[in-house]
């Protein structure tokens, strides 16, 4: 199957993910064929509602629900108590100390609402987005709040202070704020681009793309990724329409649109003092240099770090802005080191299928894959990588990851993290990870040889010019 992901073109990769053998897309673009968004209707009809308001209609990209949610008519009385979501947190021991020492799967947040496509964690809050078009908010592993959009599968969530940005399948970016009177209520305060900006641009013929009858500041295909620059003043959006756009966070103004790739842009990430990295279905990773021009900004192409046959599916920069990581549809993670002028540092091989998401915290790197596993990689002081563990528990492709420091008291100087993983198996799983945790081996299927993660480092002398 891995080879078929690399070689076949002209379609979106499909995979069996559950016992009913329903075929569901990975939701990254690997083809050379562009598709128009078919979700233009009702884009302007999003509703702003109280906590846990829910759109009971299923997305066309998700199998329809076989039952009507019983809590639909009870939102006004007690939406949280009527919620069908449940938390199953496992305790390794009745002893609190023994429980804290436990590493691995801590539990799941499960509901048959939709496939989980996006996660964002901040403090004690976790935001989850799915193809049900709802964004759920969790606090201390319990359902806390929620809000919805009437159109557009939720493909990306990012938090900038008091603002929450969500990117959708319909090409829109929606902006939400927490109510000052009730922190459990989230209000939609706008969309990117703003209605005023769209109206103004529509009056100017030069604002339209030559190839399509749409204005340049609007994405006309799915939003695939969102990223903030270092000081969180600029928001970057990547889209299957082959462009990235630059937005000013303070006023939601579109500052720039960059025709970045020859095919769909699957990921964008900012870092390294004004550099922006983009990864695409055309198999390339490109570097863009940001320069301020008056009140605006301009991005210039700098270099191409990678050019390959298989699609680039995910990008991540470590918190210290020292390494760039790139996941691909062939299951490989490439990395580059900032200290050596972005020379290719090596590859991490830990998956049998496409890498769909990446996350990083401190010296740990997490890669989630269509093979249902999460590889935990650790990096030493010299930049050498090794596989610390493989987390297994999902029954479908792992689509998104979020990492937070464990707020519990540290024991013996052992730093720990809480990892959230969202999957097309419709669950969010919670893991506790330690730098000193015992390796967790991936269970092998019958009659299959063991698959052992490996790392290949490249020396400076072996770098290609």
N, C-alpha and C positions, 0 to 999 in steps of 0.2 A: 504493500500500500504506500509505503514511503516513496518508492520510485514513481508510482503513478501520480503522486502529488507534484513531483518535480517535473515530470515530462508532459503531462496533459495540459492543453491550453483551451481557452474559449468557453470556460464554464466556471462557476463557483463551486469549490470543493464541497462534496456532501459526505456525510458519515453516519453510520448507524450508532445511535446513542442510548437506546433503551430497549426493553424487552418487546416493545411493539414494533420494532424495526422501522420507526419513522425516520425519514431522511431529513437532516437539518444542516444548514450551512454553517461553516466555521465562523462566518461573518468577517472574513478578511478577503480582500480581492486578490486572486492569483491569476486571473485571466488577462488577456490582452483585449478583451471586448468590454467596452463601456456600456453601462445600462443607465437609462434615464430613471429618475425617481418617479414612482407612480403614486405618490402620496400627497399630491398638491391639494386635493379637496379637503376642506375643513381645517386647513392649517391655522387659521386665525380664530378657531373656536375653543382654545384651551380654557379650562375652568380653573378658578382659584377656589379651593375648598378647605374645609377644616381638616384636622388630622385624620389620616387613614381613609380619606375619601378614595374611592376605587372606581375605575372604569371597568365594567364587567364584560365589555366586548373584547374578544381576543384578537391579536394581531394576525394578519394573513400569513406571517412568517412563523407562526406558532400553531400547533395543533389545537383545535377548539376544545374547550373544557366540556367534559361530559356531564357535569352537574352545575346547577346554578348556585353561586355562593350564598350560603344561608345568612351571611352577615350583611348582605346588601341592603336590607330594609331596617337595619338596627343601628345605623351609624349615628343617628341623633341621640340615642340613649347611651350606649357604651361601646364605642368603636373598638377600643383596645381589647375589652373582654370578649368581644365577638370575633376577634381576629382569628382566622384559621391557621395562622403561622404558629409554629411551636419551636421551642428551644430545648435541645437535648444535650446538656453539658455533662460529660462523663467525669467522675471523680475517681482517681486511681486508689484512693485510700480514705478512710474516715479521718485520718490525721491531717490537720491543715498543713503541717510541714511536709508530709509525704505527698500531699496533693500538689503542693507548689513545685516539688522536685519533678513531678511528672512532665514529660515532654512528648509531643506527638499530637494526635487528634484529640481535641477537647470537646468537640460537639458539633452540632449542625443546626442551622436555621433553615427549616424546610417548609415549603408550601407549594402545591401544584398550581402556581400562578403563571409561571413562565420561565424561560431560560434566562439565567443571570448573565448579563453582558458587561456590567460595569460596577465598580466599587470605588468608594472614597472614604478614608478614615481620618478623623480629626478629634483629638482628645478622647473622650469616651463615647463619641458618636460614630456610627457606621452608616453610610448611605449605600443603598443597593438599587441598581436599575435593571429592568428586565424588558422582554418583548411584550409584556402586558401594558407597557407605557407608564407604569407606576414607579415612583421612586419611594422606597421604604427607608425609614430612619430607625436605627436600633441603638439602644443605650443599655450598657451592661448586659448584653446578650438577650435583651427583651425588646419587643416592639414598642417604639416610643412615639412615632409619628409617621406621616406619609403625605405625599402630594402626587398629583397626576397631571399628565398632558394628554389631551384627547387624540393626538396623532404623533406618530414617530417613536419607534422602538428606541429605548434609552441606551446608546452605545458608548457614552463617555460621561463621567462626572468629575468635576474638579472644584476645589474650594479655595476661594481667595478672600480671606478674612470673613466678613459677614455675608459675602455673596457666594452663591452656589450656581455654577454654570453646568448645564447638561446639554450634550450633543446628541442629535437624533438621526434616525434613518431618513427622515424627510428633508435633511439638509439644513435644519434650523438649529440654532443655539438658543436655549432658553435660560433666562436669568431669574433666580429666586432669592428671596431674603427671608430671614427668620423674623417673625413678628416681635416687636419690642415689648408688647404686652403679654404675649404667651409664646415662650420659646418652642413649644411643640407645634406651632402653626407656621407653615412656610407659604409665603405669598409670591406668586409670579409677578415680577415687576417689569418684565419686558422680554424682548427677543433680540437677537443679533442676526442681521442688522436691524436697527430701530425702524419703526414705521415712517418716521420723519425722514430718515436718510434714504429709505427706499423711494419714497414719494419724490424727494428732491432729485434723486438720480434718474428716476424714470422720465423726468422732464428734459433730460439732457441726452440727445442721441449718442453722443460720444461715450456715454457710460455703458453702452451695451457691448457684449462680446460679439465678435464678428461671426463666430460659428454657431451661436445660440442666441435666441431672443430673450436673454436674461442680462440683468445688470451685473457688473463685475464684482460688486461687494456682496453678492449672494452666492452661497454654495448651491449648485443644482443637482448634487447627488449626496449620498449619505455622509454624515460626519463620522470619521473613523477614530479620531484622537484629539485630545485637548492637552495643552501644556502651558504653564506659566513661566515667565522669565524669572531671574533670580530675586528681584525685589517685588515680584507679583504686580507689576504695573502694566504688563503686556500679556495678553492671552493669544496663544497660537491655536488655530484650528486646522486640522488636516481632513481632506475629503477624498472620496472616490472620484471627484471631478478633476483630479490631477493637480489641484492647487492647495496651497496653504494660505491662510489669511491671518493678518495681524490686527488685533483689536486693543484699544485702550480700555483698561479695566474701569477707570474712573467714570467714563461717560459712554461706554459701549460703542465708540466710534471705530469704524473700520479704517485703519491707516494704510493698509497695503494688501494687495493680492499678488501672490507669486506663483507663476506657472512653473511648478517645481519638477514634475516628472512626466514621462511619456505614458504612464499608466496610473492607476489609482494609488493615492498616497495612503498607506495603512497606518503610519505612525509619525508623530512629530514630538521632539523633546528639545527643550532649551537648556543651555548650560555652558560652562567654560567661558565666562566673561564675554557675552555677546554673540556666541555661536549658537546656531540652531541646526539640528540634525533631522533629516527626513528619510523615511524608508518607504519603499514602494513595491507594488506588484511587478514593476519592470526589473526587479532584482538589484536595484542600486540603493546605496546609502549616500546621501549628499550632505555637504556642509555649507551652511550659509552664514555670512558675516553681517552682523547688524551695525548700521551706522545711523546716528541721530542726525536729522536734517531739520533744523528749526524746531517746530512743534511736532514734526512728523518723524518717520523712520523709513529707512531704506535698507533692503537686504540684498546682498550681492553673493552670487555663487562663488564658493571658495575652492572646493575640490570634491571629487568622488572617492569615497573610502572603499566602496565595495561594488563590484559588478558581477552578477552571477545569473544563472538560468532560473533558479527558484525564487519565489517571492520573498521579500522582506516583510515580516509580519509584526514585529514589535521592537521598540527601542527603549533604553533606560540609561540614565546617567546616575552614578553613585552619589550619595549625599555630599561627599567631599569634592565632587566635580573632578575626579582624577581618571575615571574610566568611563568609556561608552560601551554599552552592550547592545547587541543586535540579534534578535531571534528570526529564524527563517522557516519556511514551509518544509524544509528537509530535516528539521529537528535539531539543527545545529545553532549554537550561540557563538558568534564572533565577538571579539572585544578589541578595543584600541586604548592606548595609554596616552594621556595628555602630556605627561612629562617627556615623552619621546616624540613630541610633535605629531601625535595621532598616528603613530606607526602601528601596524597590525600586531597585536600582542599574542593572539592565538585563538583557539576554538575550544568550546566546552561541548562535549558530546554526551548527553544524558537521556535523550528521548528517541523513541522509535518513530514518532510522527511529528507533525508541525508544532513548533513553539508558538503559542498564541498570545502569551503575555509575559512580561518581565517586571520585577520590582527589586528595589535595593534598599538596604538600611545598614549603616555602618560598613563593615567589611563583608557582609553577606549579600548574595544575589540569589533571587528566586526565579525560576523559570517554570511556567505552567504550560501544559501541552495537550494536544488532542489525544495523546495516549492515556489520559486521565491522571497522570502523575505530576508531582511538583518536585523538581530537583532543587536542593539547597546547596549552594556553592559558597565556599569561604575563600577569602583572599588574604595572604599573609603580608607582612610589612614590605617584602621585596616584590610584591605584585604577582606572586605565584598563586594559582588557583587549584582547588581540589574540591571534590564532591563530599560534602559533609553528610548528607542524608537524602533519601528519597521518600517523600510523603505520599502515601497511597490511601485512598478512601473514596474518591469520586467514582461514579460510574459513567460519566460523560466527559467530554473535553473540558479542560480547565480554561476558561475564557478571560478571567481577570483576577488580579491580586492586589492586596493592600497590606501594608506592614506598619505596625506601631510598636513602640517600646512597651514591654510589660510593666504595668504600673505597680505590680506587687513588689514587696520588699526583696531586694537582691540578696541572695544567699551566697556567702563565701566569695563575693566578687564576681559571681557568674551572671553575666548580662543575658537577659532573655527578651524575646520578642513575641508578640501575638501576630499571627499571620491569618488573614482572611482570604479565602479563595472562592470565587464564584464559577459555576459550571453550567453547561448545557443540560446537566441532570436536574436542574431547577433547584439546586441547594447552594447555600453558603456554608462552608465548613470553617471551623475555628481551630487553629493549631497553636501550640506553644513550642517555640524553637529556642534552643540554647546553643551557644558556641561550643559547649562541652557535651552536647547530647550524643548518645550512642547512635551509631548508624542504623537507619531503618531500611531494610532491603525491600526491593520491589518484588511482590509475589509473581512467580512465573506461571504462565499457562502451561497446561499439559503438553508434553512433546515439543516444547520450545526451548532452545538453548538460553542460558542466562544472559541478560543484557546488562553489562557493567558500564557505568558512566566513566568517561575518561576525559583527560585534558591534554591538549597539545599546545605548548608554548613555543613562540617563535623568538629566536635571538635577534638582536639588532643586525648582526651580520647576514642573517638570512632574509631580511626584509627586501622586498622588491622596490625598486625605484619607481 
